[in-house]
Amino acid sequence: MALPVTLTFADYPRLHLLATGAVQAPGIDLRVELGRHGSWADRAEALRRAGQDAAVAGGEFSMAQYLYRIDKGDRSLVGLPVFPLRNFVGRDLYVAKDGKIRTPADLNGARIGMYAWGASGSVWYRHFLRFLGVDPAGVRWTIGNPDEGWGSAAAPALPEGVAHAGGRALTEMLLAGELDAVYGPPRPRLYHAENGPIVRLLPDFRTQEQAYFRATGAFPPQHLLVLKRAAWEANPWIAKVLTDACSAAEDEFATAQHSFPYSTPWEEAELEAMRALMGNTAHAHGLETNRAQIEMFCEEAHRLGLTSRRVTVEEYFADYLAS
C-alpha cells in the first residue's frame, strides 16, 4: 500500500504535473496542495503550513528560514534539494521616476526600503547589489511592507541602524522623498514603465540579470522543499523518492515547453535565449547541480551577519545526505 504524503506549494505551473498525478512518486500516494491564481497570501500560507501544519508532511519553505534553523541547531525540518522558486532580482529595484537615483552607483549610501531583513530574496538582493558595485553595509535600510495591503504589519527585531517603516508603505515613503529606492516584490501598485511615478532603476533588467548570471553562475534559488522530521524519520526513503519525482516533473515540464512553446507569442525565442545562456539545467533540482549556488547563499547570509557561522552545504542538507 502506498504511503500517503501531502505537500503544500504556491501555484507554480512547473509543479502541476505532480499535483495532477501525471508524474508519480513510486511507493507514495502523493497529494500536492497548490495555492491559486498566483496569490501572494496563498504562497505565504503554503510556507506556513509546510513548517507548522501537522496535517501535511511538508512542502515549500524559505531557504533563509531553514538556514537560520540549521544555524541554531533546530533540525525539526528536513530540507531536500528541490527548489520550487527561483528568481533573478534586478527587476525588483524601484525608484521614483523624477527622483535623484539614476544609476546603480547612486545607491551607495542611499536610503533603501526593503520588504524583509532576512528573507531569502533579500539575501540575494544584497548579493546582487554587490555585483552592481554597491556595498550593502553603506546603505541606510528601512524595512516594511512595499505597498498598501501587502505583507505583514509585524515589526520583527532589526539590527541596530536598520529602521522599521512603522506601518507605512515603503512606496509611500519613496514618493514622499523619505526613501531613495524600494527593493521588493511584487510590482508596486503605482509602477508603470513609462507613465507611473514609480519605475524600475534597471528598465532593461534582463541584460543586467544575464550579466549577473555570467559573473556568478547563480539563478537564485529562494525556496526549497522541506519535510517535517517525524515524517522523514518514519520513512527516510521518501526524501530521495520525492526529490526524484520533482526532478521528473521538471524534466517533463521542460520537454513540454520545448515541444509546445505557445504560452506567449515569443516563448520560442525566450527559451532559446535562456538555453544559450544557462544551458538545460537552469531549473534543475538536486544537490550537486546546485551546490555552488547554495554555498553562495550561505556565504552571503553569513557575510550579512544573519548566521553565526558559514553553514556548509553538507550541514544544510545533512539529513538528505543521510537518507
C-alpha positions, 0 to 999 in steps of 0.5 A, spaced: 500 500 500 502 506 498 504 511 503 500 517 503 504 524 503 501 531 502 505 537 500 503 544 500 506 549 494 504 556 491 501 555 484 507 554 480 505 551 473 512 547 473 509 543 479 502 541 476 504 535 473 505 532 480 499 535 483 495 532 477 498 525 478 501 525 471 508 524 474 508 519 480 512 518 486 513 510 486 511 507 493 507 514 495 500 516 494 502 523 493 497 529 494 500 536 492 496 542 495 497 548 490 495 555 492 491 559 486 491 564 481 498 566 483 496 569 490 501 572 494 497 570 501 496 563 498 504 562 497 505 565 504 500 560 507 503 554 503 510 556 507 506 556 513 503 550 513 509 546 510 513 548 517 507 548 522 501 544 519 501 537 522 496 535 517 501 535 511 508 532 511 511 538 508 512 542 502 515 549 500 519 553 505 524 559 505 531 557 504 533 563 509 528 560 514 531 553 514 538 556 514 537 560 520 534 553 523 540 549 521 544 555 524 541 554 531 541 547 531 533 546 530 533 540 525 525 539 526 525 540 518 528 536 513 530 540 507 531 536 500 534 539 494 528 541 490 527 548 489 520 550 487 522 558 486 527 561 483 528 568 481 533 573 478 532 580 482 534 586 478 527 587 476 525 588 483 529 595 484 524 601 484 525 608 484 521 614 483 521 616 476 523 624 477 527 622 483 535 623 484 537 615 483 539 614 476 544 609 476 546 603 480 552 607 483 547 612 486 545 607 491 551 607 495 549 610 501 542 611 499 536 610 503 533 603 501 526 600 503 526 593 503 520 588 504 524 583 509 531 583 513 532 576 512 528 573 507 531 569 502 530 574 496 533 579 500 539 575 501 540 575 494 538 582 493 544 584 497 548 579 493 546 582 487 547 589 489 554 587 490 555 585 483 552 592 481 558 595 485 554 597 491 556 595 498 550 593 502 553 595 509 553 603 506 546 603 505 541 606 510 535 600 510 528 601 512 524 595 512 516 594 511 511 592 507 512 595 499 505 597 498 498 598 501 495 591 503 501 587 502 505 583 507 505 583 514 504 589 519 509 585 524 515 589 526 520 583 527 527 585 531 532 589 526 539 590 527 541 596 530 541 602 524 536 598 520 529 602 521 522 599 521 517 603 516 512 603 522 506 601 518 507 605 512 508 603 505 515 603 503 512 606 496 509 611 500 515 613 503 519 613 496 514 618 493 514 622 499 522 623 498 523 619 505 526 613 501 531 613 495 529 606 492 524 600 494 527 593 493 521 588 493 516 584 490 511 584 487 510 590 482 508 596 486 501 598 485 503 605 482 509 602 477 508 603 470 514 603 465 513 609 462 507 613 465 507 611 473 511 615 478 514 609 480 519 605 475 524 600 475 532 603 476 534 597 471 528 598 465 532 593 461 533 588 467 534 582 463 541 584 460 543 586 467 540 579 470 544 575 464 550 579 466 549 577 473 548 570 471 555 570 467 559 573 473 556 568 478 553 562 475 547 563 480 539 563 478 537 564 485 534 559 488 529 562 494 525 556 496 526 549 497 522 543 499 522 541 506 519 535 510 517 535 517 522 530 521 517 525 524 515 524 517 522 523 514 524 519 520 518 514 519 520 513 512 527 516 510 526 513 503 521 518 501 526 524 501 530 521 495 523 518 492 520 525 492 526 529 490 526 524 484 519 525 482 520 533 482 526 532 478 521 528 473 516 533 473 521 538 471 524 534 466 517 533 463 515 540 464 521 542 460 520 537 454 513 540 454 515 547 453 520 545 448 515 541 444 509 546 445 512 553 446 505 557 445 504 560 452 506 567 449 507 569 442 515 569 443 516 563 448 520 560 442 525 565 442 525 566 450 527 559 451 532 559 446 535 565 449 535 562 456 538 555 453 544 559 450 545 562 456 544 557 462 544 551 458 538 545 460 539 545 467 537 552 469 531 549 473 534 543 475 533 540 482 538 536 486 544 537 490 550 537 486 547 541 480 546 546 485 551 546 490 555 552 488 549 556 488 547 554 495 554 555 498 553 562 495 547 563 499 550 561 505 556 565 504 552 571 503 547 570 509 553 569 513 557 575 510 550 579 512 551 577 519 544 573 519 548 566 521 553 565 526 557 561 522 558 559 514 553 553 514 556 548 509 552 545 504 553 538 507 550 541 514 544 544 510 542 538 507 545 533 512 539 529 513 538 528 505 545 526 505 543 521 510 537 518 507 
